[in-house]
Amino acid sequence: MGLGYASTAVTAAVTRPVRTQGEIIRDEPAAAATRIVDYLVAEKLISDQK
């Protein structure tokens, strides 16, 4: 499974608020990366042990 698939799956799984056309939403800088890592941990593709 590639990161492109993981990113798509994570984005689809995350519920986002309804946005109006032209609305600009600023996510936290690492929000997308955090969602991807959380997904990979949940699927047991990586470990969250430190």
N, C-alpha and C positions, 0 to 999 in steps of 0.2 A: 504494500500500500504506500503510495507516495504522499508527500505533504500536501499536494494540491487537493487530493481526495479528503485528507484529514481536515484541511481548512474548510472545505465545502461542507463536510458533515458537521463540523463544529458550528459553523455559521448557521446552518439550517436548524440545529438543535437549540440554539440560543434564541430566546424570545426577546424581540426588540419592540420598543414602543412604536405606535403608529406615527409616521412622519408625514408632514405635508410636503408637497412638491417644492423643491428649492430650499428646504430646510437644511442647514448645515449642522451636523452633529460632530463634536470633537470627542473622540474616545481618548482614554488614557493612553500614553505612548506604548505601553506594553500589553494593552488589553487583548489584542488579537493573539499575540504570542502566548499569553497566559491561557487563553481558551484552548489553543492547540495543545499545549502541554497537558492541561487538565484532561482533554480528550484522550491523548495518548496514554496517560496514566490509567484512566478509566478502562481503556481497552487492553490494559496490561502489555502494551507495546514498549513502554519504558517504565523504569522504577522511580518512585518519588523518594527513595531513601537518600539521606544526605551523608 
